[in-house]
Amino acid sequence: MRTTILTTAITLAVTATSATARNCKYGYNYCGRTLRSIGNYDDFIEVAMNNVGQTGYADDVLFTCSTILGNIQYVQSCGTCVDGNQGNNDYCA
């Protein structure tokens, strides 16, 4: 199971770095809707949420950009996730 998740994540990382318009910036937090607006992050979002047992609507979910390749990890679900604008972290309100 862990090997499958890891393999899927690596595959997505390779695919995303070649297919997205741009990647998230390492160390910054992003709302799901922000990630979707900057690139093809649907598969990344699904994997990140499944890894922590979460499902459903991801626009108001906060993720962190966990690698320089643009991988993400789930941080938390928000009542409302706010776009902090370019160069700033997104955050829950």
Secondary structure as the mmCIF struct_conf table of DSSP 4:
data_model
#
loop_
_struct_conf.conf_type_id
_struct_conf.id
_struct_conf.beg_label_comp_id
_struct_conf.beg_label_asym_id
_struct_conf.beg_label_seq_id
_struct_conf.end_label_comp_id
_struct_conf.end_label_asym_id
_struct_conf.end_label_seq_id
HELX_RH_AL_P HELX_RH_AL_P1 ARG A 2 ALA A 19
BEND BEND1 THR A 20 ARG A 22
HELX_LH_PP_P HELX_LH_PP_P1 ASN A 23 LYS A 25
TURN_TY1_P TURN_TY1_P1 TYR A 26 GLY A 27
STRN STRN1 ASN A 29 CYS A 31
HELX_RH_AL_P HELX_RH_AL_P2 GLY A 32 ILE A 38
BEND BEND2 GLY A 39 GLY A 39
HELX_RH_AL_P HELX_RH_AL_P3 ASP A 42 ASN A 51
TURN_TY1_P TURN_TY1_P2 VAL A 52 GLY A 53
BEND BEND3 GLY A 56 GLY A 56
TURN_TY1_P TURN_TY1_P3 ASP A 59 ASP A 60
STRN STRN2 VAL A 61 CYS A 65
BEND BEND4 THR A 67 THR A 67
TURN_TY1_P TURN_TY1_P4 ILE A 68 LEU A 69
STRN STRN3 ILE A 72 SER A 77
BEND BEND5 GLY A 79 THR A 80
STRN STRN4 CYS A 81 VAL A 82
TURN_TY1_P TURN_TY1_P5 GLN A 86 GLY A 87
BEND BEND6 ASN A 88 ASN A 88
STRN STRN5 TYR A 91 CYS A 92
#
